């Protein structure tokens, strides 16, 4: 397996010693072996980080957009220059193929560059006279200290999605990565210490208790979380005590609607490739394929052949399409979903089992003969498992697609323009792709509906999420 830097001042600061109380252990999911143990931040350390961010905000909040943009561009250059170290950290700690990790780091640098530019064009509105003798104007201002809680499936990318707009808008930050995957975030925080003023970016490591201390702190003016729905609910409740702003990017159960007029073999190949990306640990993965009845048999055959050709293996092997799931617990969760689906009468056409080797590997799995209200259709598996359903009409396909609690992303595969327009209008998802899936542009907003949360990542809308608008009215004198 690739190695990655596990040294530096922040690593030393957070590395657990024998006398430490509660610790979290980062593992290599491809072997199951521990990489390093890190101590969990105490409530006092969280409060200290918030205090540092509060002090830094007095200066950082008054910097110009151009000044902040310059530093974000420097961060992007430094990140790109250290691309190999960051990619290896993601591969080592998350288990994603090294080639994919390299692509992610290049993308992460572009997120920083986009937000640097967006900071300089963000505006609050217009000035004018709306009452006699008065001139009104609006100001867009930062919120203050923002708490960011990031997940384990895309540790660095999700950190950039939150950190870049928060800093661009003029906020200071306390960032808590998942206790399962802190390595790339630690590397980035070390890099950022050489670029950003002291206290602008503060890192705390720990588990749910550390996150709760951050959410509940009264000086934190906003919390942005990417995680599961249950965690999102807890954060929203805890944040309500201090009426802080909350941004939630939660789960997904993305449908891919395949119609008979689509090029079925090509569609099957694309959906197989994206459905098992990152071992299916992606909220936008097309894990619910809904196929028009006339195309069902042909598509299912082509899809199963494509999935059978995917290679689950060592993340360092360039031939591996995907690697392990993140933990033993996640592997058991995936197995449980598959076994309960079997017991309920579903048919496992491909895969369905863990792979007998060190680490936490599970076969790419295709399940058919499922009902709309089955657990495997309604709940997020977050693993390499895809269901295929049959539908008899456009109306039925639409109802099946919308018939879950989640609303993050969906795709429609058809050459019919009228159908495309109807489905993009009526699908209740924050992102709808036509004849493609899992394609992101930093210029466009990303975020869900329903149980998938609220608020937008990416685009200039993300600057809005981390800003507040103030009305100023001046009375004319003389």
C-alpha positions as CSV (number, residue, x, y, z in Angstrom):
1,X,0.0,0.0,0.0
2,X,1.1,3.6,-0.5
3,X,2.6,5.5,2.3
4,X,1.7,9.0,3.3
5,X,3.2,11.6,5.7
6,X,2.1,10.9,9.3
7,X,4.4,13.5,10.9
8,X,4.4,17.2,11.5
9,X,3.4,19.6,14.3
10,X,-0.3,18.9,14.1
11,X,0.2,15.2,13.9
12,X,2.4,15.4,17.0
13,X,-0.1,17.6,18.8
14,X,-3.1,15.3,18.2
15,X,-1.4,11.9,18.3
16,X,-2.6,9.9,21.3
17,X,-0.2,9.1,24.2
18,X,-0.8,6.1,26.6
19,X,-2.1,8.4,29.3
20,X,-4.8,10.0,27.0
21,X,-8.4,9.4,27.9
22,X,-10.5,8.9,24.9
23,X,-8.9,8.2,21.5
24,X,-10.0,7.5,17.9
25,X,-8.0,5.2,15.7
26,X,-7.6,5.7,12.0
27,X,-7.3,2.4,10.0
28,X,-6.3,1.3,6.6
29,X,-9.5,-0.3,5.2
30,X,-7.6,-2.3,2.7
31,X,-5.8,-4.3,5.4
32,X,-7.8,-3.5,8.6
33,X,-4.6,-2.5,10.3
34,X,-4.5,0.7,12.5
35,X,-2.6,3.6,11.0
36,X,-2.5,6.0,14.0
37,X,-4.4,6.8,17.2
38,X,-5.5,10.4,17.8
39,X,-6.8,11.8,21.0
40,X,-10.3,13.3,21.0
41,X,-10.5,17.0,21.7
42,X,-12.0,17.8,25.1
43,X,-14.8,20.4,25.4
44,X,-12.2,22.8,26.8
45,X,-10.0,22.4,23.6
46,X,-13.0,23.0,21.4
47,X,-13.8,26.1,23.4
48,X,-10.2,27.2,23.0
49,X,-10.3,26.7,19.2
50,X,-13.5,28.7,19.1
51,X,-11.9,31.5,21.1
52,X,-8.9,31.6,18.7
53,X,-11.3,31.8,15.8
54,X,-13.3,34.6,17.5
55,X,-10.1,36.6,18.0
56,X,-8.9,36.0,14.5
57,X,-12.3,37.1,13.0
58,X,-11.8,40.6,14.3
59,X,-9.1,41.0,11.6
60,X,-10.0,38.4,9.0
61,X,-13.6,39.6,8.8
62,X,-12.4,43.0,7.7
63,X,-10.0,41.8,5.0
64,X,-11.0,42.6,1.4
65,X,-12.2,40.0,-1.0
66,X,-9.0,40.5,-3.0
67,X,-6.9,39.7,0.1
68,X,-8.8,36.6,0.9
69,X,-8.8,35.5,-2.7
70,X,-5.0,35.8,-2.9
71,X,-4.6,33.5,0.1
72,X,-7.1,31.0,-1.3
73,X,-5.2,30.9,-4.6
74,X,-1.9,30.3,-2.7
75,X,-3.6,27.4,-0.8
76,X,-4.7,25.9,-4.1
77,X,-1.1,26.1,-5.5
78,X,0.3,24.5,-2.4
79,X,-2.3,21.8,-2.4
80,X,-1.6,21.0,-6.0
81,X,2.1,21.0,-5.5
82,X,1.7,18.4,-2.7
83,X,-0.9,16.4,-4.7
84,X,0.9,13.0,-4.4
85,X,1.1,13.2,-0.6
86,X,-2.6,14.1,-0.3
87,X,-3.7,11.4,-2.8
88,X,-1.7,8.8,-0.9
89,X,-3.2,9.9,2.4
90,X,-6.7,9.5,0.9
91,X,-5.9,6.1,-0.5
92,X,-4.3,4.9,2.7
93,X,-7.1,6.1,5.0
94,X,-10.2,5.9,2.8
95,X,-9.3,3.0,0.6
96,X,-10.1,4.7,-2.7
97,X,-8.0,3.9,-5.8
98,X,-4.9,6.0,-6.1
99,X,-5.7,7.3,-9.6
100,X,-9.1,8.5,-8.4
101,X,-7.5,10.1,-5.3
102,X,-5.1,12.0,-7.6
103,X,-8.1,13.3,-9.7
104,X,-9.8,14.4,-6.5
105,X,-6.9,16.5,-5.3
106,X,-6.7,18.4,-8.6
107,X,-10.5,19.0,-8.3
108,X,-10.1,20.2,-4.7
109,X,-7.5,22.8,-5.8
110,X,-10.0,24.0,-8.4
111,X,-12.7,24.4,-5.7
112,X,-10.3,26.8,-3.8
113,X,-9.6,28.7,-7.0
114,X,-13.3,29.1,-7.9
115,X,-14.2,30.4,-4.5
116,X,-11.3,32.8,-4.6
117,X,-12.9,34.3,-7.7
118,X,-16.4,34.1,-6.4
119,X,-15.4,36.1,-3.3
120,X,-14.6,39.0,-5.6
121,X,-17.8,39.1,-7.4
122,X,-20.3,38.4,-4.6
123,X,-22.7,41.3,-4.1
124,X,-25.5,42.2,-1.7
125,X,-27.8,44.2,-4.0
126,X,-28.4,47.8,-4.9
127,X,-28.5,51.2,-3.3
128,X,-31.4,53.6,-3.8
129,X,-34.1,55.8,-2.4
130,X,-37.2,53.9,-1.4
131,X,-38.5,56.5,1.1
132,X,-38.4,60.2,0.7
133,X,-35.3,61.7,2.3
134,X,-33.7,58.2,2.8
135,X,-31.1,56.2,0.9
136,X,-31.0,52.5,1.5
137,X,-28.2,50.1,0.8
138,X,-27.4,46.5,1.6
139,X,-24.2,45.0,2.8
140,X,-23.1,41.3,2.6
141,X,-21.2,40.4,5.8
142,X,-19.6,37.3,7.2
143,X,-21.2,35.4,10.0
144,X,-18.3,35.1,12.3
145,X,-17.0,31.7,13.6
146,X,-18.3,28.7,11.6
147,X,-18.1,25.1,12.7
148,X,-17.5,22.6,9.9
149,X,-18.0,18.8,10.3
150,X,-16.9,16.6,7.4
151,X,-17.6,13.0,6.6
152,X,-15.3,10.0,5.9
153,X,-16.1,9.1,2.3
154,X,-14.6,12.3,0.7
155,X,-12.6,13.8,3.6
156,X,-10.6,16.5,1.8
157,X,-13.1,17.3,-0.9
158,X,-15.9,17.9,1.5
159,X,-13.6,20.0,3.6
160,X,-12.8,22.2,0.6
161,X,-16.5,22.4,-0.3
162,X,-17.1,24.0,3.1
163,X,-13.9,25.7,4.0
164,X,-13.3,27.5,0.7
165,X,-16.7,29.4,0.7
166,X,-16.6,30.0,4.5
167,X,-13.2,31.7,4.2
168,X,-14.0,33.5,1.0
169,X,-17.0,35.1,2.7
170,X,-14.7,36.3,5.5
171,X,-15.5,33.8,8.3
172,X,-13.1,32.0,10.5
173,X,-13.4,28.3,10.9
174,X,-13.2,25.4,13.4
175,X,-13.0,22.2,11.4
176,X,-13.7,18.7,12.7
177,X,-13.1,15.8,10.3
178,X,-14.5,12.3,10.7
179,X,-12.6,10.4,13.4
180,X,-12.2,7.6,10.8
181,X,-10.4,9.6,8.2
182,X,-8.4,12.6,9.6
183,X,-5.2,12.2,7.7
184,X,-5.7,14.4,4.6
185,X,-7.4,17.1,6.7
186,X,-4.4,17.1,9.1
187,X,-2.1,17.4,6.1
188,X,-4.1,20.3,4.8
189,X,-4.3,22.1,8.2
190,X,-0.5,21.9,8.4
191,X,-0.2,23.3,5.0
192,X,-2.7,26.1,5.7
193,X,-0.7,27.2,8.8
194,X,2.0,28.4,6.4
195,X,-0.5,30.5,4.5
196,X,-3.4,31.7,6.6
197,X,-3.1,34.1,9.6
198,X,-3.2,32.4,13.0
199,X,-6.6,31.4,14.2
200,X,-8.4,31.7,10.8
201,X,-8.5,27.8,10.4
202,X,-8.6,25.8,13.6
203,X,-8.6,22.0,13.7
204,X,-10.2,19.7,16.3
205,X,-10.1,15.9,16.2
206,X,-12.6,13.7,17.8
207,X,-15.8,11.7,17.7
208,X,-19.5,12.7,18.1
209,X,-18.8,14.2,21.5
210,X,-16.3,16.6,20.0
211,X,-18.8,17.5,17.3
212,X,-21.5,18.1,19.8
213,X,-19.3,20.5,21.8
214,X,-18.7,22.4,18.6
215,X,-22.3,22.6,17.6
216,X,-23.4,23.7,21.1
217,X,-20.9,26.4,21.6
218,X,-22.7,29.7,21.7
219,X,-20.0,31.7,19.8
220,X,-20.3,29.4,16.8
221,X,-22.7,31.3,14.5
222,X,-23.2,28.5,11.9
223,X,-22.6,24.8,11.6
224,X,-22.2,23.0,8.3
225,X,-22.4,19.2,8.4
226,X,-22.1,16.5,5.8
227,X,-23.3,13.2,7.3
228,X,-26.2,10.8,7.7
229,X,-29.8,11.9,8.4
230,X,-29.8,10.9,12.1
231,X,-26.7,13.0,12.8
232,X,-28.3,15.9,10.8
233,X,-31.4,15.8,13.0
234,X,-29.3,15.9,16.2
235,X,-27.2,18.8,14.9
236,X,-30.4,20.8,13.9
237,X,-31.9,20.2,17.4
238,X,-28.7,21.1,19.2
239,X,-28.1,24.2,17.1
240,X,-31.7,25.5,17.8
241,X,-30.7,26.2,21.4
242,X,-28.5,29.1,20.2
243,X,-30.5,29.8,17.0
244,X,-27.3,29.3,14.9
245,X,-27.6,28.8,11.2
246,X,-27.4,25.2,10.0
247,X,-26.4,23.8,6.7
248,X,-27.0,20.1,6.2
249,X,-25.8,17.8,3.3
250,X,-27.2,14.4,4.3
251,X,-28.0,11.1,2.6
252,X,-29.2,10.2,-0.8
253,X,-30.9,7.3,-2.6
254,X,-30.3,8.5,-6.2
255,X,-32.5,7.0,-8.9
256,X,-31.4,6.5,-12.5
257,X,-34.4,6.3,-14.8
258,X,-33.6,4.4,-18.0
259,X,-36.0,4.5,-21.0
260,X,-36.2,2.1,-23.9
261,X,-35.1,4.8,-26.4
262,X,-31.7,5.2,-24.7
263,X,-28.6,3.4,-25.9
264,X,-28.9,0.7,-23.3
265,X,-25.5,-0.9,-23.5
266,X,-23.7,2.4,-23.2
267,X,-26.0,3.5,-20.4
268,X,-25.5,0.2,-18.5
269,X,-21.7,0.8,-18.7
270,X,-21.9,4.4,-17.4
271,X,-24.3,3.5,-14.6
272,X,-22.2,0.5,-13.5
273,X,-19.0,2.7,-13.4
274,X,-20.7,5.4,-11.3
275,X,-22.8,3.1,-9.2
276,X,-19.8,1.5,-7.6
277,X,-17.4,4.5,-7.5
278,X,-15.8,4.8,-4.1
279,X,-17.2,1.4,-3.2
280,X,-20.7,2.9,-3.5
281,X,-20.0,5.2,-0.6
282,X,-21.4,8.2,-2.3
283,X,-24.7,10.0,-1.6
284,X,-25.2,10.6,-5.3
285,X,-24.3,7.1,-6.5
286,X,-27.0,5.8,-8.9
287,X,-28.0,3.0,-6.5
288,X,-31.7,2.7,-7.6
289,X,-32.0,2.0,-11.3
290,X,-35.6,2.2,-12.6
291,X,-36.0,0.8,-16.1
292,X,-38.9,1.1,-18.5
293,X,-40.6,-2.3,-18.9
294,X,-39.8,-2.6,-22.6
295,X,-36.1,-2.2,-21.9
296,X,-35.8,-4.1,-18.6
297,X,-34.5,-7.5,-19.8
298,X,-31.9,-6.0,-22.3
299,X,-30.7,-3.4,-19.9
300,X,-30.4,-5.7,-16.9
301,X,-28.4,-8.2,-18.9
302,X,-26.0,-5.5,-20.1
303,X,-25.8,-3.9,-16.6
304,X,-24.9,-7.2,-14.9
305,X,-22.2,-7.9,-17.5
306,X,-20.7,-4.5,-16.9
307,X,-20.8,-4.9,-13.1
308,X,-19.3,-8.4,-13.4
309,X,-16.3,-6.8,-15.2
310,X,-15.6,-4.3,-12.4
311,X,-12.6,-5.1,-10.2
312,X,-12.7,-4.7,-6.5
313,X,-9.2,-4.8,-5.2
314,X,-6.1,-3.2,-3.8
315,X,-6.5,0.6,-4.0
316,X,-2.9,0.9,-5.3
317,X,-3.6,-1.5,-8.2
318,X,-4.3,0.6,-11.3
319,X,-6.7,-2.1,-12.5
320,X,-9.0,-1.7,-9.4
321,X,-12.2,0.1,-10.1
322,X,-13.0,0.4,-6.4
323,X,-11.6,-0.7,-3.1
324,X,-12.9,-1.6,0.4
325,X,-15.6,0.0,2.4
326,X,-14.4,2.2,5.2
327,X,-14.7,-0.1,8.3
328,X,-15.7,-3.4,9.7
329,X,-18.9,-1.8,10.9
330,X,-19.7,-0.6,7.4
331,X,-19.0,-4.0,5.9
332,X,-21.4,-5.6,8.4
333,X,-24.0,-2.9,7.6
334,X,-23.8,-3.7,3.8
335,X,-24.0,-7.5,4.5
336,X,-27.0,-6.9,6.7
337,X,-28.9,-5.0,3.9
338,X,-28.1,-7.7,1.4
339,X,-29.1,-10.6,3.6
340,X,-32.4,-8.9,4.7
341,X,-33.2,-8.3,1.0
342,X,-32.6,-12.0,0.2
343,X,-34.8,-13.0,3.1
344,X,-37.6,-10.7,1.8
345,X,-37.5,-12.4,-1.6
346,X,-35.2,-10.3,-3.6
347,X,-32.9,-11.8,-6.2
348,X,-29.2,-11.3,-6.1
349,X,-28.0,-11.4,-9.7
350,X,-24.4,-10.4,-9.1
351,X,-22.1,-10.5,-6.1
352,X,-23.8,-10.4,-2.7
353,X,-20.9,-11.4,-0.4
354,X,-17.9,-10.0,1.4
355,X,-14.6,-10.9,-0.2
356,X,-12.4,-13.4,1.7
357,X,-9.2,-11.3,2.1
358,X,-7.7,-9.0,4.6
359,X,-9.5,-5.6,4.8
360,X,-13.1,-4.7,4.4
361,X,-14.0,-5.6,0.8
362,X,-17.4,-6.4,-0.5
363,X,-18.4,-7.6,-4.0
364,X,-20.2,-5.3,-6.4
365,X,-23.8,-6.5,-5.9
366,X,-26.9,-6.2,-8.1
367,X,-30.3,-6.9,-6.6
368,X,-33.7,-7.3,-8.5
369,X,-37.2,-8.4,-7.7
370,X,-37.6,-5.7,-5.0
371,X,-40.7,-3.8,-4.0
372,X,-40.9,0.0,-3.6
373,X,-41.4,-0.2,0.1
374,X,-38.5,-2.7,0.7
375,X,-35.8,-1.5,3.0
376,X,-33.2,-2.0,0.3
377,X,-35.0,0.6,-1.8
378,X,-36.0,3.0,0.9
379,X,-32.8,3.2,3.0
380,X,-29.3,4.2,2.2
381,X,-26.9,1.2,2.1
382,X,-23.8,3.3,1.4
383,X,-21.9,0.4,-0.1
384,X,-21.4,-1.4,-3.5
385,X,-25.1,-2.5,-3.8
386,X,-27.5,-1.4,-6.6
387,X,-31.1,-2.4,-7.1
388,X,-32.9,-2.6,-10.4
389,X,-36.7,-2.0,-10.6
390,X,-39.2,-2.4,-13.5
391,X,-41.8,0.3,-14.3
392,X,-44.6,0.2,-16.8
393,X,-45.1,3.9,-17.6
394,X,-43.6,7.3,-17.3
395,X,-46.0,8.1,-14.4
396,X,-44.9,5.0,-12.6
397,X,-41.3,5.7,-13.1
398,X,-41.7,9.2,-11.7
399,X,-43.7,8.0,-8.7
400,X,-41.0,5.3,-7.9
401,X,-38.2,7.8,-8.3
402,X,-39.9,10.3,-5.9
403,X,-41.1,7.7,-3.6
404,X,-38.3,7.9,-1.0
405,X,-37.5,10.3,1.7
406,X,-34.3,11.5,0.1
407,X,-33.9,14.1,-2.6
408,X,-30.2,14.7,-3.4
409,X,-29.6,13.6,-7.0
410,X,-31.2,11.7,-9.9
411,X,-30.6,11.0,-13.6
412,X,-32.8,10.5,-16.6
413,X,-31.6,8.5,-19.6
414,X,-33.7,9.2,-22.7
415,X,-33.6,10.9,-26.2
416,X,-37.1,12.2,-25.8
417,X,-36.9,16.0,-25.3
418,X,-40.4,16.4,-24.0
419,X,-39.9,13.6,-21.5
420,X,-36.6,15.1,-20.4
421,X,-38.3,18.5,-19.7
422,X,-41.1,16.9,-17.8
423,X,-38.8,14.8,-15.6
424,X,-36.4,17.5,-14.8
425,X,-39.3,19.6,-13.7
426,X,-41.1,16.9,-11.6
427,X,-38.2,15.0,-10.0
428,X,-37.9,16.2,-6.4
429,X,-34.1,16.2,-6.3
430,X,-31.6,19.0,-5.9
431,X,-29.6,17.8,-8.9
432,X,-31.0,16.1,-12.0
433,X,-28.6,14.9,-14.7
434,X,-29.8,14.1,-18.3
435,X,-28.0,11.2,-20.0
436,X,-25.1,11.3,-17.5
437,X,-24.6,10.8,-13.8
438,X,-22.2,12.1,-11.1
439,X,-20.8,15.1,-13.1
440,X,-20.0,18.1,-11.0
441,X,-19.2,21.7,-12.0
442,X,-17.9,24.1,-9.3
443,X,-19.9,26.9,-11.0
444,X,-23.2,25.1,-10.3
445,X,-24.9,24.6,-6.8
446,X,-25.1,21.2,-5.1
447,X,-27.6,20.3,-2.3
448,X,-30.6,18.3,-1.6
449,X,-34.3,18.4,-0.8
450,X,-36.3,16.5,1.9
451,X,-34.3,14.2,4.2
452,X,-31.2,15.0,2.1
453,X,-30.9,18.3,3.9
454,X,-30.8,22.0,3.0
455,X,-28.4,24.6,1.9
456,X,-26.1,24.6,-1.1
457,X,-22.5,23.7,-1.7
458,X,-20.4,25.0,-4.6
459,X,-21.2,27.9,-6.9
460,X,-21.6,31.5,-5.8
461,X,-24.6,30.3,-3.8
462,X,-22.2,28.8,-1.3
463,X,-20.9,32.3,-0.5
464,X,-24.5,33.2,0.3
465,X,-24.7,30.3,2.7
466,X,-21.8,31.7,4.8
467,X,-22.9,35.3,4.6
468,X,-25.7,37.5,6.1
469,X,-27.3,40.6,4.5
470,X,-27.6,43.9,6.4
471,X,-29.9,46.8,5.4
472,X,-28.4,50.3,6.0
473,X,-30.7,53.3,5.7
474,X,-29.3,56.9,5.7
475,X,-31.5,59.9,6.3
476,X,-30.7,62.9,4.3
477,X,-30.0,66.1,6.3
478,X,-29.9,69.8,5.3
